[in-house]
Amino acid sequence: MMRIKKLNMTLNHQQKNILKSNVLSHKNFQLSYMFILNKKKILSMLSISMLVVLTACQPKNEVDNENNSSSKSASTVELIVAKTVELKTPQSQSCDESGCTRYQFQTVETNLAWINEYFRDRILKADPVAFQKDSSAPKVEAVEEKDVNQSTVIVRFVGQNQHLATFEMLTYSYSAGAAHGMYHKEFVNFDLKHKKRIALEDLMVSGAEDQLRDMLYDTNTNWLMEHTIDKDRLKVSDNFYYGANGIVFVYPLYELASYAEGMSELTLRYQSSQKLIKAEYLPNLPHYKAQ
């Protein structure tokens, strides 16, 4: 009986240990399960928070980028990259009853298509025959060099100051048998912001032509008097370019001086012309403090 009682006591003790271990295992399982659930909740809340932040920030960044790009494009002017290239035409030489003319054209190739088209159209209008594919005029097979007329146009890029760009268009023509050829340099100034050529009336303040003429004469009095040019005879040329010290007005051959002296140039200093020239068409000038 004592053995049986001891055996029962041993069994009861083992059962209690097993029951206790089961209870602990169940509690550990519950704690583990709760930890996993809490972890999932935390990750889910973090994911939602990140999604909200990203969703809220995305449109603002896009708007900021668009505003920055638009303001940047509006405030900057493209820097011109240019080179002079040969302009090939269907006819390099054309002939009619009066003789033959040889053509040589060089134009600018820039990164701005509208400038390229401007000069090509100018050359085409000056010598349309050179651009005709089929000529109905009679052709002369052999012509001596001295009997050939010449028509030459060369365009080159002069320079750029912010939104102001200047090009030179040199034309040369020679009539067979003449003592010499005739040339002309035309300066073409562009407003890059508005994509247009700057004419004399665009350059001047309204009603300032007489004042500009007087100031131009007074600035160049010595040279003009040497060439017996009175103030009443002088006109403000519509051919001009931006020089180092001022706006340079260019005059055709024979207008102010002889052929041998070439085309005449009269300079109006920038500092003297600020009230006569529109501010948007004056280059960026340094400002000096009064001493």
C-alpha positions as CSV (number, residue, x, y, z in Angstrom):
1,M,0.0,0.0,0.0
2,M,2.8,2.4,0.8
3,R,4.3,1.7,-2.7
4,I,1.0,2.4,-4.3
5,K,0.6,5.6,-2.4
6,K,4.1,6.8,-3.2
7,L,3.5,5.9,-6.9
8,N,0.3,8.0,-6.9
9,M,2.1,10.9,-5.3
10,T,4.9,10.7,-7.9
11,L,2.3,10.6,-10.7
12,N,0.4,13.5,-9.2
13,H,3.6,15.5,-9.0
14,Q,4.5,14.7,-12.6
15,Q,1.0,15.7,-13.7
16,K,1.3,19.0,-11.9
17,N,4.6,19.7,-13.6
18,I,3.2,18.8,-17.0
19,L,0.2,21.0,-16.4
20,K,2.4,23.9,-15.2
21,S,4.6,23.6,-18.2
22,N,1.5,23.6,-20.5
23,V,0.2,26.7,-18.8
24,L,3.6,28.5,-19.2
25,S,3.8,27.4,-22.8
26,H,0.3,28.7,-23.4
27,K,1.2,32.0,-21.8
28,N,4.4,32.3,-23.9
29,F,2.4,31.5,-27.0
30,Q,0.0,34.3,-26.1
31,L,2.8,36.7,-25.5
32,S,4.5,35.8,-28.8
33,Y,1.3,36.1,-30.6
34,M,0.6,39.5,-29.1
35,F,4.1,40.7,-29.9
36,I,3.7,39.6,-33.6
37,L,0.3,41.4,-33.7
38,N,1.7,44.6,-32.2
39,K,4.7,44.4,-34.6
40,K,2.4,44.1,-37.6
41,K,0.3,47.0,-36.3
42,I,3.4,49.2,-35.9
43,L,4.7,48.3,-39.4
44,S,1.3,48.9,-40.9
45,M,1.0,52.3,-39.2
46,L,4.5,53.2,-40.4
47,S,3.7,52.2,-43.9
48,I,0.5,54.3,-43.9
49,S,2.4,57.3,-42.5
50,M,5.1,57.0,-45.1
51,L,2.5,56.7,-47.8
52,V,0.7,59.8,-46.6
53,V,3.9,61.8,-46.4
54,L,5.0,60.7,-49.9
55,T,1.5,61.4,-51.3
56,A,1.4,64.8,-49.7
57,C,4.9,65.8,-50.9
58,Q,4.8,64.5,-54.4
59,P,2.5,67.2,-56.0
60,K,4.3,70.0,-54.2
61,N,7.7,68.9,-55.6
62,E,6.2,68.6,-59.1
63,V,4.8,72.1,-58.8
64,D,8.0,73.5,-57.4
65,N,10.0,71.9,-60.3
66,E,7.6,73.3,-62.9
67,N,7.8,76.8,-61.3
68,N,11.5,76.7,-61.2
69,S,11.9,75.5,-64.8
70,S,9.4,78.1,-66.1
71,S,11.0,80.9,-64.2
72,K,14.5,79.8,-65.2
73,S,13.5,79.7,-68.9
74,A,11.8,83.1,-68.7
75,S,14.8,84.8,-67.0
76,T,17.6,83.3,-69.2
77,V,18.6,83.9,-72.8
78,E,20.2,81.2,-74.9
79,L,23.9,81.7,-75.7
80,I,24.4,81.8,-79.4
81,V,26.8,79.2,-80.9
82,A,27.5,80.2,-84.5
83,K,29.8,79.3,-87.4
84,T,30.0,80.5,-91.0
85,V,29.3,77.9,-93.6
86,E,28.9,77.7,-97.4
87,L,25.4,78.1,-98.7
88,K,25.1,75.8,-101.7
89,T,22.6,76.8,-104.4
90,P,21.3,75.0,-107.5
91,Q,23.3,77.4,-109.7
92,S,26.8,78.7,-108.9
93,Q,26.7,80.7,-112.1
94,S,23.9,82.0,-114.4
95,C,24.1,83.5,-117.8
96,D,21.8,85.6,-120.0
97,E,22.1,87.9,-123.0
98,S,24.0,90.5,-121.0
99,G,26.6,88.1,-119.6
100,C,27.3,85.7,-116.8
101,T,27.2,86.1,-113.0
102,R,29.1,83.9,-110.5
103,Y,27.6,83.4,-107.0
104,Q,29.4,82.8,-103.8
105,F,27.3,82.7,-100.6
106,Q,28.3,82.0,-97.0
107,T,25.8,82.2,-94.2
108,V,25.7,81.5,-90.4
109,E,24.7,78.3,-88.9
110,T,23.6,78.9,-85.3
111,N,21.7,77.0,-82.6
112,L,18.7,79.3,-83.3
113,A,16.7,78.2,-86.3
114,W,14.9,81.5,-86.8
115,I,18.2,83.4,-87.2
116,N,19.3,80.8,-89.8
117,E,16.1,81.3,-91.7
118,Y,16.3,85.0,-91.6
119,F,19.7,85.2,-93.4
120,R,18.9,82.5,-95.8
121,D,15.7,84.4,-96.9
122,R,17.7,87.6,-97.2
123,I,20.2,86.0,-99.5
124,L,17.4,84.3,-101.6
125,K,15.6,87.6,-102.1
126,A,18.9,89.4,-103.1
127,D,19.8,86.8,-105.7
128,P,16.8,84.6,-106.6
129,V,18.3,83.4,-109.8
130,A,20.9,81.4,-108.0
131,F,18.2,79.4,-106.2
132,Q,16.3,78.5,-109.4
133,K,16.7,74.8,-110.2
134,D,16.0,75.1,-113.9
135,S,17.1,78.2,-115.9
136,S,15.3,79.0,-119.1
137,A,17.8,81.7,-120.0
138,P,20.5,80.8,-122.6
139,K,23.7,79.5,-121.2
140,V,27.2,80.4,-122.4
141,E,29.6,77.5,-122.4
142,A,32.9,79.4,-122.3
143,V,33.3,82.8,-120.7
144,E,36.5,84.6,-120.0
145,E,37.1,85.5,-116.3
146,K,37.2,89.2,-117.0
147,D,33.8,89.1,-118.4
148,V,32.2,87.4,-115.4
149,N,30.1,89.4,-113.0
150,Q,30.4,88.5,-109.3
151,S,27.8,88.5,-106.5
152,T,29.1,87.5,-103.0
153,V,27.3,87.5,-99.7
154,I,29.1,86.5,-96.4
155,V,27.4,86.5,-93.0
156,R,29.3,86.3,-89.8
157,F,28.5,86.4,-86.1
158,V,29.9,89.5,-84.4
159,G,28.9,89.1,-80.7
160,Q,26.3,88.9,-78.0
161,N,25.6,91.0,-74.9
162,Q,22.8,89.3,-72.9
163,H,19.7,89.4,-75.1
164,L,21.4,91.6,-77.8
165,A,23.1,89.7,-80.7
166,T,24.9,91.3,-83.6
167,F,25.7,89.8,-87.1
168,E,27.5,91.3,-90.1
169,M,26.2,90.8,-93.6
170,L,28.9,91.7,-96.2
171,T,27.8,92.0,-99.8
172,Y,30.1,92.4,-102.7
173,S,29.2,92.9,-106.4
174,Y,31.4,93.4,-109.4
175,S,30.3,94.3,-112.8
176,A,32.6,93.0,-115.6
177,G,34.8,95.8,-116.9
178,A,34.3,98.1,-113.9
179,A,37.2,99.8,-112.3
180,H,36.4,98.1,-108.9
181,G,33.7,96.3,-107.2
182,M,31.2,97.7,-104.6
183,Y,30.8,96.4,-101.1
184,H,28.5,97.1,-98.2
185,K,28.5,96.0,-94.6
186,E,25.1,95.7,-93.0
187,F,24.9,95.0,-89.3
188,V,21.9,93.1,-88.1
189,N,21.0,93.3,-84.4
190,F,18.5,90.9,-82.8
191,D,16.4,91.1,-79.7
192,L,16.7,87.5,-78.6
193,K,13.9,87.8,-76.0
194,H,11.3,88.8,-78.6
195,K,13.0,87.1,-81.6
196,K,13.1,90.2,-83.8
197,R,15.5,92.5,-85.6
198,I,16.1,95.8,-83.8
199,A,15.4,98.7,-86.2
200,L,16.4,102.3,-85.6
201,E,12.9,103.3,-84.5
202,D,13.0,100.4,-82.0
203,L,16.4,101.6,-80.6
204,M,15.5,105.3,-80.0
205,V,13.3,106.8,-77.5
206,S,10.2,108.2,-79.2
207,G,10.9,111.7,-80.6
208,A,14.6,111.6,-79.9
209,E,16.0,111.5,-83.4
210,D,17.0,115.2,-83.7
211,Q,18.6,115.1,-80.2
212,L,20.4,111.9,-81.2
213,R,21.6,113.5,-84.4
214,D,22.9,116.6,-82.6
215,M,24.7,114.5,-80.0
216,L,26.2,112.3,-82.6
217,Y,27.5,115.3,-84.5
218,D,28.9,117.0,-81.4
219,T,30.7,113.7,-80.4
220,N,32.3,113.4,-83.9
221,T,32.7,117.1,-84.7
222,N,36.4,117.0,-85.6
223,W,36.1,114.2,-88.2
224,L,32.9,115.6,-89.7
225,M,34.4,119.1,-90.1
226,E,37.5,117.7,-91.8
227,H,35.1,116.1,-94.3
228,T,33.0,119.3,-94.6
229,I,29.9,117.6,-93.3
230,D,27.4,120.2,-91.8
231,K,25.0,119.2,-89.1
232,D,22.0,119.7,-91.4
233,R,23.5,117.2,-93.8
234,L,24.1,114.5,-91.2
235,K,21.4,111.9,-90.7
236,V,21.3,109.1,-88.1
237,S,22.1,105.9,-90.0
238,D,19.8,102.9,-89.6
239,N,22.9,100.7,-89.9
240,F,24.5,100.3,-86.5
241,Y,26.2,97.9,-84.1
242,Y,27.2,97.7,-80.5
243,G,30.8,98.7,-80.1
244,A,33.2,98.5,-77.2
245,N,32.5,102.1,-76.0
246,G,29.2,103.0,-77.7
247,I,26.7,102.4,-80.5
248,V,28.5,102.7,-83.8
249,F,26.5,104.2,-86.7
250,V,27.8,103.0,-90.1
251,Y,27.4,104.9,-93.4
252,P,27.6,103.6,-97.0
253,L,30.4,104.3,-99.4
254,Y,30.6,107.8,-100.7
255,E,27.9,109.2,-98.3
256,L,30.4,110.9,-95.9
257,A,33.8,110.1,-97.3
258,S,35.5,108.8,-100.5
259,Y,35.6,105.2,-101.6
260,A,39.3,104.9,-100.6
261,E,38.4,105.7,-97.0
262,G,35.8,103.0,-96.9
263,M,32.5,103.0,-95.0
264,S,32.4,105.7,-92.4
265,E,31.6,105.0,-88.7
266,L,30.4,107.5,-86.1
267,T,30.4,106.4,-82.4
268,L,27.9,107.6,-79.8
269,R,29.1,106.7,-76.3
270,Y,26.8,104.6,-74.1
271,Q,27.1,107.0,-71.2
272,S,25.9,110.0,-73.3
273,S,23.0,108.2,-74.9
274,Q,21.2,106.7,-71.9
275,K,18.3,109.2,-72.2
276,L,18.0,108.8,-76.0
277,I,18.3,105.0,-76.3
278,K,15.7,102.7,-74.8
279,A,17.0,101.0,-71.7
280,E,16.2,97.5,-73.0
281,Y,18.5,98.1,-76.0
282,L,21.5,99.3,-74.1
283,P,24.0,96.7,-73.2
284,N,24.8,95.9,-69.5
285,L,27.0,98.9,-68.4
286,P,29.1,99.1,-65.3
287,H,28.0,101.6,-62.7
288,Y,30.7,103.7,-61.0
289,K,30.3,105.4,-57.7
290,A,30.8,109.2,-57.6
291,Q,34.1,110.2,-56.2
